[in-house]
Amino acid sequence: MGSVAAVISLSSSQSWARLGGGGGFSSPGGGSGGGSDDIAGALVEFLAEVGIEVLLNLAQALIELTIEHPKVGIPIDLGLIGIAVLITRSRSKTSNRSTLSMGSLKSPDRALVRSSTLSSQIQQVRKLDPGFSIVLLEDFLNLLFHQFHTHANSKNPSALQHYFAPDLLGQVPNQTAPTQPLTPTQASTPTTADEIIIGAMVIERITAHSSKGYEAAVSFEANYRQNGQELYVVEKWNLFRSPGAKTKPPKNIRQLSCPACGASGECDERGACKSCQQVNRNGEFDWLVTRISHSETAKPPAIDGGDVEVGTNLPSLVDPDFEKNSTLVDLNSVIVKINQIFLQLQEAWSSQKWQKARPFETDALFESHLYWINNYKKQNLRNVIEQITVEKFKPVKVTVDLHYQSVTVRVYARMLDYTINQSTKNIVSGNATKVRQFSEYWTLIRSNHFKPPVKESATCCPACGAELNISMAGTCTYCQSRIVSGEFDWVLSKIEQDEVYVG
């Protein structure tokens, strides 16, 4: 499954901290960084993209310039030597980082360029597929990532066969030689991951051609536990969809059913749907993951001593189109809602009564967080969140498509964050006296067909006005209306850590 970088052994009793990963999510490339590291990273990328032939031609031209016009050539030579020293020192400082880390290569200017480019690409996609929604695609990819790492190596990967090239299933890397790079044979030994935390998911590129189809490149930064060890992973996925395939309605895209007929998704030995016998082998009906590049390292110990988390002091990455798009939604109402959601989720998380969080999250995010809660319970642990103070909210991105409005807000907060053994009440990680200061990027979505709530109350169903009682399926138990689809109010679809957020 692509190249696999060195995997370093790490024994750690660290438990995941805070809703959304937070102290539990670690990016080897993360940090407040900036300065020479950012410059050197940009130069390294530039040199890699230019190519060796162009560099040789430039070197020859520089030699001739130095000989013929030394007053001009020598200062240029000295400047280039200085740049080489800068790159060498930067590489030395970051030699223990993942070479694919999005966090280590981030800078505000480059993130803005990436965001602007992606915006142009999305506009091109919508010319051929007017119903295309970046919100739906991100929600779908979130679900696909979790399902792939949980079930890809099972004896019956079921619906995953519709969405992955056959050679990718059963090939999730296995950490069989912790202190050595993995060989291809070792990497393909079946295993599964759990406690999966996606720190960042970035759609790097998406293109559309009327005859060639659609292509997308997506990067994930995540933590997971594998064979008892906590690992940091970077994956780059390449996806393809045929020219005739179009974006499906929201209700059909948030489950891994057959992309051709919408049946439950069970496949036969050929990978064909048992209901309609269709195969999504070449992306005829929906996105197909064709390639996965994978790199992993042992996850550094999470910060457990309180104080300021890595990334909190990084400048906010504001989307280039934010000012223009900010008039499309009522940002004041979004801030009020996100404050409510933030506090409600922290309470539900700390009390392990995650049912209380059901009205506020999309299906994929709710199920991911529920999985973490269940893992805490299995280990007789509880992550305690106390003295919560929200310091400020900073909206940074607004997008609107055919189906959804989406707003990303940077949340600055502080709290006590520690994990206890439920039986002994002993603290197993974190600190019960030092306040942890942090920031995260939260993305909320709402349907363009938004219906104002029948009764303006956080404790009432927005559809029928009855006392709020939401099933695990996200529907009101009285009127059966689906509350978590964004049709009635803003819901949380994504939490991204500040040190890896790239806009």
N, C-alpha and C positions, 0 to 999 in steps of 0.2 A: 504494500500500500504506500508506494512512494518511499523516499529516503527517511530513515529514522536516525535521529541524532543520539549522542551519548546519553545514557540514563544513569544518574548518580544515586546511590543508595541513601535513603534518609529514614531513620526511625524516629517517629514523632507521635506523641500522644495528643497533639493539638486537635481540638474539636473545632468545627466551623463556627465562626463567630458572627453574630448579627444577621438579620434579614438581608438577603441580597449578596451574601458573601463577605463583604467588608474585610474585617481582619482575617477571615478565612481564605479570601482570595489573595494570591500572591503572584505578582508578575516579576520575574527576574529582571526584566527591563524597566520596571516601574521606578518612580522616584521623582522628586521635584526637578532634578536634572537641569537641563537648559545649558546655555553658554557653549563652551567648546565642544561638549559631547554632541549637542544637536548639530553644530556646524560640521563636525567630523562625520557624523552619521549621514548628513546630506551629501557631503563630498564623496563618501564611499559609494552611496547609491548612484550618484552621477557618473563616477568613473566606471562602475559596473555596467551602466546602461550604454555608455559611449562605445565601449568595445575596444579590443586590443589593437585593431588595425588603425583606428582613428588616433589612438594614443601614440602609436609609433610614428605616425605622420607628424603629429604635433611635436614630438620629441626631436625629430629630424629638423623641423623648421626652427625650433628653439636653438639647436646647436648652431645652425647657420646664422641665425640672428646674433648669437653671442659672439661669434667669430667676426662677423662683418660690422656689427654695431654694438661693441661691448658696453657702451654707456647705457644702452637700452636693455640689452640682453642680460647683463649680470644682475641688476636689481630684480628682474623677473625670476632669474635662477634662485636668488636668495629667498624670494617670496614663496616659491614652490617648495624649497627645502623646509621653510617654516611650516607650510601646510602639511608636508609629509610627517614632520615631528608631531604636529597636532593630532593627526590621524593615528600615529603609532601609540601616543600616550592614551588616546581615547580607547583604542582597541585593547590596550593593556588593562585599563580600568574596568572594562566591560567583558573581559575574556571569560568570565564565569556566567555570562548571560546567554539566554537562548538566541541563536542567530536569527531566528524568525520573529522575534518579539516585536509586536506593533508598538508596545509601550516604549521600547528603547529608541525607536526611530521617530518619535512623535515631536512635532513642534507646531505651534498655533498656525503659522503661515502655511505650512505644508498641508495641514488638516483642512484649511480653508480652500486651498487649491483642489484637494481631493473632493471636497463636498460640492464645489462648483462644477467640477467635471462630471460627477455622478448625476447632478441635477440635469445637466444637458443630455446625458445618456438616457435618463428616465423619460425625458420629453420625446426622444427618438423612439423609445419602446412604445410609448402611448400612441404614437402615430399608427402603429400596426396593431396594437392591443389597447384600445381605449379604456378597458376595464382594469388595466394593470395598477396594482396598489403595492407600494413599498411596505406598508403596514402589514398587509396580508402575507407578503413574501417573507418578511422577518419573522412573523409569528409561525409560519410554516417551517422555516429553517430551524427555529428554536426547537420545535417539536421533533423535527427530523434528527437533529443532533443528539438529543436525549435518547430517543428511541434507538438510534444506531448504536450508541455506546452501551446501551442496556441490553439489546436483543440481537445485535448483528451476528454474534457467535453462537446463538442458540440453535438447537437442532431444527427449529422451524421459525425462521425470521419473519414469516407471514408477510404482512403488507409491505415490509421493507423491500421486498423483491420488485415491487412496482417502481421504486424510486432510486434504486442503486444498480449500477452495472454489476453483473454476476460476480466478477472477480474481486469486488470490494467486500462482499458479505463473507463473514468468517475470517476476515483479515485484520481485525482490531489488534494492534500491537500488544504483546505480552511482555511484561518485565521479568524475564527469566535470568538475566545476568545483570544485576543491579549496578555493578561498578564498571561495566564495560559497555561499549557500543553494541547495539543489537545487530545480529546478522539477519538477513532476509528470512532465513528459516525460523529463527527465534521470534521474529516480529510477527510471523503469521500463525504462531501457536494460539489456538482459540482461548480467549479469556474475555471477561466483561468488566466494566467499570461501574462504580456507584458513587454516591455523594457528588454528583456532577454539578459544578458551579460554572456557568458561563460568565466570565468577567467582561468580555466584549465580543460582539459579533459585528463585523464590518463587511458590507457589500462593497467590494473594491471596484468592481467593474460589471456593467451589464450592457450588452449590445443587442441590436436587432437588425436583421436583414431579411427583406421580403422573400428571398429564395433560400438563404442559408439557415435561417432560424434564429433562435435567441441563445446567447451564451452569457453566463454569469460566473464571477469569481468571488468567493466569500472567504473571509478569514475569521477564525474563532480563537479566542484565548480563554482557556478554562482550567479549572482544577478538578481532579477527580481522585478517588481512592481505588487502587488496583493492587490486588494481592497484599492488602494490609498496609500499603504505602501510599502517601499522598503525593501526587505528581502535578506538575504544571505542564500544560500541553498547548501547543499552537498547531492548528490544522488549517490548511487552505483547500477549499473545495472548489472544483470546477463542475458546473452544471450546464446542461443543454436542453433545449426544448424546440421541437420542430416548428416550422413556419405556421402550420395550421392550428397549433394548440394555442388556446387563449386562457386568460385568467378566469378561474371559476368564481362563482358567487361566494361570499364570506362563509356561509353555512356549509359549503362543500370543501373548503380548503383547510379547515382546522382539524381534520381527522385523516388518518392514513387509510382511506378507503381506496377502492379501485378507481384510478383516475379516468377510466373509460365509462364505467356504468354507475359508480358510486356505491357498489356493494361493499360488504364488510371488509374486504381486502384479502381474504384467504386465497392463496395461490396453489397451483399444482406443482409437480416437479419441474415443469418447464418455465415456471414463473408466470404462467397465464392465470388470469382471474377465473375462479371456479364457476362464476355466474355467467360471464359473457365470453370467456375464452380469449380475451384480448390481452396483448403483451405490450407494455410500455418500453420496449427494449431500446428504441431509438428516440425516446421523448415524444412519441406521436401524440400523447394525450396530456402530458404534464412534464414538469421538470424531472430530469434524470441526472443523478450525481455520477459523473464519468471518471473523476480522478480525485484522490485525496493525498495531499502531501502532509506528512506528520512529523512533528518534532516534540520531544518531551524531555524534561529534566526533573530531578527531585525537587519537590516544592519547598522553598525555604520556609522555616518556621514562621507562623503568623505572628504579627505584633501582638503581644499580650500584656504589655506593661503600661497601657494607657497612653496619654500624651497625644500628639498630632500624627495621624496616619499618613503614610506615603501618598503623595499626589494632591493632598488638600490645598497646598499653596501654589499649585500650578494655575496659570491663567485660564479663565473660562474660554472654551472654544465656541464662539458664536457663529452660527451659520451665515454665509454671505447674503442670503435672501431673507434673513430674519426680519429686518425692518419692513421690507415690502410685504411679507406674509403675515406679520404680526397683527395687521388690521383685519385679517380674515376670521379671527376668533376673539372672544372676550377673555383676555389674559387674566384679568382680575378674578373672574369666576374660576379659572383654572387654578390659580394660586390658592383660593379658598378650598377648592376640592382636594388639591394635592396635600395641603396641610392636614385636612381631615383623614385622608387615606394614610398618610405617613404615620400619624399617631395611632390610628386604629390597627394598622398592621404590626407596629411594634408591640402593642398590647397583646394582640392575638399570638404573635410569635413567642413572646416571653412566657405567656401563660400556657402555651402549647394547645390552645383552643383555636386551631386554625380554621375551623368552620366559620368563625366570626369574620375571617378575611375574604370569604367567598364572594361577596358582592363587589369587591374592589379590584379583582385581578382577572385577566384573561385566562382561558383554560390552561394554556401551556405554562404560564408563569405560576398559576395556583398549584398545578400538579407537581411542578418542580419544587416549590417551597414545601408542599405537603410531604414530599419524599424526604426532605431534610428533617422535618419535624418527626416523622416516623423513625428515622435513623437515630435521632436523639433518644427517643423513647426506648428503642431496642437496647441502647447502651445505658439506660437508666440515667440519662443526663438531661439537664435543662439549661438553655442559654438564657441568662437573666439580663434584662434590659431595664435600667432604672435611671431616674433623674434626666429624662429626655428634654432637651432644649433645642428647638429649631431656631437657628440664628438668622437665616435668610434664604430666600428663593430667588434664583436668577434664570428667567426664561432664556433659552439659547437657540431654539429651533422651532419653526412652525411649518408643517406641510399639509396640503389638502389635495386629495385625489378624488376619483369618482365615488369611492365608498366611504373614506374616512378622513377625519381631521386628526392630526397628530401634533402634540406639543411636548418638547423635551425641556425639562427644567433642572438646573443644578441645585441640589438641596444641600445646604450647609447645616450641620447639627453637631451636638455633643451629647454624650451619655455615658453612664457606667455600663460596661459590657463584659460579662464574665460567665463561665460555665461551671455548674455545680453537679456533684453526684447527688441524685435525688434521695438516696438512702442515708448517706453520711452527712450531706450538706457541705462537704468539703469542696473547695474551689479546685477544679482540675485544669482550668486555663483562664486567662484574662486577669483582671484586677478589679476588686470590689471597692477600691478607694480612689483610684486614679481615673479621672474623666477622659474619655477618648473623643477627640475632635476629628471630624471627617467630612467629606463631601461625596456625593454620588449624583449621577445623571439619571433622572427618572423620566420615562416616556409614557404619557397618557394618550389614549385614543378615544374617539367618539364617532359614532356613525353620522354621516351626512343627513341621514333620515331620522335624526334625533327627535324624540318625542318628549316634550316637557313633562316632568313627573306629575302625577295626579295630586300628590300631596308633598309639599316641600319639607321633608323630614328624613334625616339619615337613618331613622329606625323604621321607616315604612317602605313598602314596595312601591317603586316609582310607577308601575303599570296599573296596579289596582288599589293602592293606598292602604292595604292591609298591613299588619305588623310584619316587619321584614323577617322572613324565614326562607332562606335559600338552600336548595338541595345541593348535593355534591356535584350535580350536573349543571349547576348555575341557573336553575329555574326557580321561580317563586312557587312555593308549595300550595298556594291558594289558586292563583290564576294561570300557572304554568308558563308565564312569560319568561323569556330568556333575559336575565338581567345583566349578564357579564359580557354581552356582545357589543356594548357601547351604544346600543339603540336608545337607552334612556338617560345615560349619564357617562361622564368620563370614567374610564377604567385603566388601571396600570397594566402596561404590556411589557415593560422592560426596565431593568435596573442595571446600569453600567458603572463600573468603578472608574474614578477620575484619572487614575494613572494610565489607563488604556483606552479611554474614550477618544475617538478621533473625529467626531462630528457626524 
